[in-house]
Amino acid sequence: MIPQYYDKYTSPATDTMPAIVYFDMKLLDISSINENDMTFSVESFVTYRWKDWRLRWPLERPELDPCWNPAPQNLSNPLRFSQVCTGNYTATIPQCVLKYPPPSKRIILPVKFLENIWQPDAFFKNGIRSSIHKDWVDNEYLAFYTNDGHISLFSRMSITLMCHFDFHHYPHDEQKCEMLIQSLSYKSEMVQFEWCEDWAPATSRLDHDIFSLPHFTLATYEHQTCNGDIPCVKAVFVLVRHPDFHILHTYVPTVLIVILSWMSFWIAPDSTPGTATARVTLGVTSILTMATQYSQSTKNLPPVSYIKSLDIWMITCMVYVFAALLEFSIVYHVHYRRSLTGVRGLITPTSTTNGATQVTHVNQITQGLAGPRLQRLRDSWVEFWRGETAIDEASRILFPLTYFSFVIGYFVLLTGSQQKGFLSRPPT
């Protein structure tokens, strides 16, 4: 089968076209996604096949053989394409370019046979590690097809690949990861890589029970060629994060913590002894709980230099909790000053005549210095900041109104960005 003067270090390119290597991949499972290391692992059947015109083809009808028919008497060193093949030779493989390829017979050869012939030097460009499964025997075999003389290497592989995750929209993100297969030493003039058949099914045909992980679902995957100076093919995986986990473990708890911090607005500072301690304890506990929740929500992520959607959510919630504690400090300060000076209802005792107390309104001091309208505004402003009850009553309205406006705007913007990202993806 291997003729004299065969050089296994030379590619089977012809005089006019490069050797074509076809890849076929059947995805079995996405076994893991590691966000901290920015890697993902897949289980798949990987097959690559190619033609080598220098090999003798054991065809049942040798008269149809475009190469080695008739066999040359004197071989040159190295072998020349024009010496062994006729113009009927093509580097394409029917199994990969025809919708209905002709039937063929397959001869199984030992994998060690590859040591004697040329084989593509393909590797996973963004791969970290890969391995071939071995049960009772290695899960790989080498086949020779007698109808067109192409060689096929089949392997069941576990592959761990790098993926540059983008966490700008975390935890409502979609990750686009790639599997790059590239030639190690050959240029595109000598070897080209192509995908064999349409191995990537449409989105509607994806088995979501298989390709659904605890936090992600494989939404789409597709195959592309990237032949430039170096032969290359790639598979693209689009992974969508499940929102349910973070709704239950992040959003709902933080909303409840913020609402809990508002309970202090209904606790009057002079209602019972120890009220101040209770309100401070409630505020500090809410802040500590929020910080713990923030740490738990991001513990599996790598440190990044940009702001994530979750950062905006958690920081805003912490600001509201801190503002509730700050509001109490203002209320308590106003209450303390009033209790210290004995001011009640904005009146002050001035003098006594014959044992009778004369009461003069404080506002009379500035009476006549400003117009009636400005005077009323000043009186209202002074009354507000001298009345701790008014501050609490205003907070009961302003805090929920502004916070839930933020919540609605947050999810509206996230939904819009997700739809924009989905529509911008090319169809499978």
N, C-alpha and C positions, 0 to 999 in steps of 0.2 A: 504493500500500500504506500509506503514511503519510498520514493524513487531515489536513485543516486543523485548526488549533488544537491540534495534538499538542504536549505539553510533555514533553521528554525528561528533565527534572529532577524530575518527579513520578512516584512509584511507581504501578504498575497495581493498587493496592489497590481493592477494591470498597466499596460502602456498608456491608457487614456483615462482611467478612473481609479479612485482609491478603493481599498477594501472597506466593505460596509459591515459593521457589527450591529446586530439587532438585539435589543434588550426587551425582555418581557418580565413583568412583575405582577404577582397576585398577592394583594395585601391580605394577611390573615388577621392581624390584630395590632393595635397600638397598646403596647404593654405598660408603658409608664410615661409620665410627663413630669420632669423635675424643673420647677420654675426657678428654684434657687441656683441650680447649676446651668440653667437655660439649655436643657437637653431633652430629647424625647427618644423613645425606643420603639421599634416596629418589628413585627414578625412577618415574614413574607417568603414566598417562593420566587426566586430570582433565576431567570434563564437568559443566557446570551448565546447567540449563534452567529456563525460566519462561514463563508466559503473560502476554500483554499484550492486554487486551480492546479497547484503543483501535486496534489495527492491523486493517486489512481482511484477512480470511482468504480466500484464493483457493481455496475448496472446490469440489469437483466437483458437489456438491449443495447449493447455497446456501440451499435452503429449510430445511435442518437447522442452519443457522448460528444460534446463540443471540445473536450480536452482528452488527450491521450488516445485519439482515434484518427488515424492509426498511431500506434506508439512509435515515437522517433527511434531510429536505430542508434544514433550517436548523440548523447546528451551533452549539452554545454555546461560549463561551470562558471557562474551560477546558471540556473535554469532560466530560459527566456520565455516570456509569455507567448510570443508569436511562434515559437517552436512547438509548443505543446497544445495550444488552443486555437480554435477557429473563431470567425466573427460571430458565431452563434452564442458565444459565452456571455453571460450576464452575472454581475455580482449580487443582484437582488435574489431574495429567497421567496418562493411562492407562498409559504406559510405566513409570511409577514406582509406581502403586498397584494395578494389576491383575496377576494372575499370568500371564494370557494376554491381553496388550493387542491391540487390533484392528490390522490392517495399516494402514500409513500410507505416504504418499508424501513424500519429502524433497526440498526445494529447497535447493541449496547457494548461499549468498550470500557476497559478499566480506566479509572481517572488518571492513573500514572502514565497513560498513553500521551497525556498533554506534555510530558517532559520531553517528548521526541519531536513535537511539531510546534509551529508558531501559534501563540494565543494572545488575545488582546490583554494589554497591561492596564485594565480598568481598575479604578479604585474610587471609594467614596470620599469626595473632596472635603465635605464637612463632617465626615465620620470620626467618631472618637474610638470606637471599637466595634468589631463585628466577629461573628463566629458562626460556624456551620454546625447544625444540630447533629448529635450522635446518640442514637438509641442503641439498638443491637449493632447497627452499622452506621457509617457516616451517611447523612441524608443528602447525598449528591450522586450524580451519575453522568457519564459522558455517552452521547449517542451520535451515530453517523447515519444520515438519511441517504438512501441509495437513489432516490429519484433525481436529486440535483446535487448530491455530494456535499451538503453543508454539515457542519459539526455543531452540536448543541451541548452546552454544559448547564445542568440543572442543579440547583442547591436550595435547601431550606435554611434560611439565615435569620439570625437575631442581630439587629443593627442599631447602634446608639449614635444619634446624630446631634450636632449642635444646631440651635435655633435662636436667633436674636429676638427675644420676646420684647414686645412693646407694651408697657404698662400704663400708658397715658390714660386709658379709659378703664383701668382696673377698678372694680371687679366686673365690668361689663365689656370686657375686651374680646377681640378676635385675634388669634395668632396665626400668622402665615409662615409656615415652616417648609423647608425644601430638603430634598434628597438629591445631591449633585453627584453624578457619575461621570468621571473624566478620565482621559488617557494620561498615563504617567509620562510618556516620552515621545509619543508620535504627534505629528502635526496633521492638520486636516487634509493636506495634499496626499498623505499616505493612508490615513484611516479616517472613517467617519462613523459616528454613532447615531443610531436611529431607534425609535420605539417600534416594537413588533406588535402589530394589531392595536386596537383601541382597548387597552387593558383597564382604563379608568371608567367605571360605569357612571351613568347620570346620577344626579343627587337623589332623585326619586327612587333609585334602585339600591341605595346604600342601606346596609343592614345596621340600623341604629342600635339594635340590641348588642351587636358585636363591637361596633366602633363608638361606644358610649362609655366614657370613663367617669369616675366619681365627680370630677369637676369640669370635664370637657366633653363635647360631642364633635365628631368629625363631620363637618357640614358639607364640604366638597373636597375633592382631590382630582388633580389633572396631571397630564404629562406634557412636557415640552422638550424641544430640542434647543440646544444652545451652542451649536457648532460655530466656532470662530476660528481663531488660529489653532486652538486645541479642540479635539473632539469632545463633545459633552452632551449629555441628556440630563433632565431633572424631572422629579416628581414634586408637585406642590400640594401641601396639605393645609386646609383652612380649618382651624380648631376654634369652636365657639364655647365660651365658658358658661356653665349653668348658673343662672341668677338665683335659684332657689336657696342655695346654701347661705349666701350672704344676706338675702332678705331675712332669713330666720335667725342667723347668728351675728349679723352686724347691724342692719338697718332697724329692725324692730327693737332690739335692746337699747340702742342709742337714742331712739325717739322716746322710749319709756323713761330713760335716765333724764333726758331734758325736761320732759313733763313733770317728773318727780321733783326736779329742782324748783319748779314753779310753785310747789306746795307751800313754800315759805312765804309767798305773797299773802296767804290767808292766815298766817300766824302773826297776831299783833305783838309788837315788841313789849307792851306793858300788860299783856293778858295775865300771865302767871309768872312766878319766879322761875328763872332758868330758861325763859323763852329765847333769849339771845343765844344761849349755848345750844339750844335745839336747832335754831336756824343756821348757825355756823356749822354745826356738825352735819346737817343735811347738805349744805353746799359743798363742804370739803369732801364728804363721802361721794357725792355725785362726780366731782372732778377726778378723784382717784379711780372710781369705777370706769369713767370714760377713758382715762389714760390706759388702764388695764385692757379695756376692750380694743383700743387702738393698737396696742402692742400685739394682742392675739390675732387681729385681722391681718397683720402684715408680717408675721413671723416667718412665713414660708417664702417671702419675696427677697430678692437680692437688693442691696442698697443701690438706688438709682439717683441721678442728679436732677431729675425733673419732678414736677408735681403730678401726682395721680389724682383721678377722680375721687378715690377714697380719701385722700388727704384733705381735699376741699370739704368733703362731708364731715369728717371727724373733727377737723379744726373748727369748722363753723359750729358744730355741736358743743365743743369745749368752750368756745367763746360765749355761747348762750348760757351754759352752766356757770361760767365764771361771772358773767354779767348779772346773773341772779344773786350770786354771793355779794357782788359789788353793790347791787341795789339794796341789799339788807344793811350793808355798812353805812350807806347814806341815810336810810330810814332810822337806823339806831342812833346815828349822830344827831339827826334832827330831834329825835325823841329825848336824847340825853340833854341837849341844850334847853329844850322846853322845860324839862323837869328840874333843871338846875336853876333857871331864872324864875320859875313859877309862872311863866306866861301861859295864859289860857284865853283863847278867843281873841288874841291880839290886843289885850288891854293891859295897862300898867297902873298901879296905885300911885297917886301924886302927892297928896297932902291930906291932912285931916283937920277938920274944923268942928269944935265942940264934940269931938269923939266920933264924928261921921266921916266916912271915907269918901273922898271925891275921886271919881274915875275919869280918866282922860284917854281917849283913843290915841294910839300911836300914830295912826295915819294923819292926825291933825298937824303933826310936825312939818310935813311937807305940803300941807294944804295951801293952795294958792300959788305954789311954785310951778305948777304945770297945768295943762288943760284937763278938763274932766275925763276925756277919753284916755289920755296917757296916764292919768292918775288911776283909772280903773284897771288898766293893764298892769301897772306896777303893783297895785293891791292884789290882783289875782296871782301874779308871779310870786310875791312875798308870801301870800297865803298858801300857795302850793308847796313851796319849799319849807314852810314852817309847819306843814301838816303831814305827818308820816302816813296817815291813812290815805291821803290823796295820792301819794307816790305809789303805794301798794295797789290802789285801785287802777291807776294808769298802767302799771306793769302787768296787771291781770289781762289787759286788752292788747297792749303793744307787743309783749313777748310772743303769745300764741299767733297773733296776726302776722308778724314779720317772719317767724320761724316756719310756719306752714306755707307761706309764700315762697320761701327758699326751697322747701321740700318739693313743691310742685314744679318750680323752675328747674331744679336739679334733674329730676327724672324726665322732664320734657326735653331738655337739652341732650341728655344721654340717649334717649330714644331716637331723636333726630340724627345724632352722630352715628348710631348703629345702622339706621336705615341708609344713610349716605354711604357708609362703608360697604354695606352689602350690595348696593346698586352699582358701586364702582368696580366690583370684582368681575372679571371676565367670565362668561358662561363656561360651564364644563363641557 
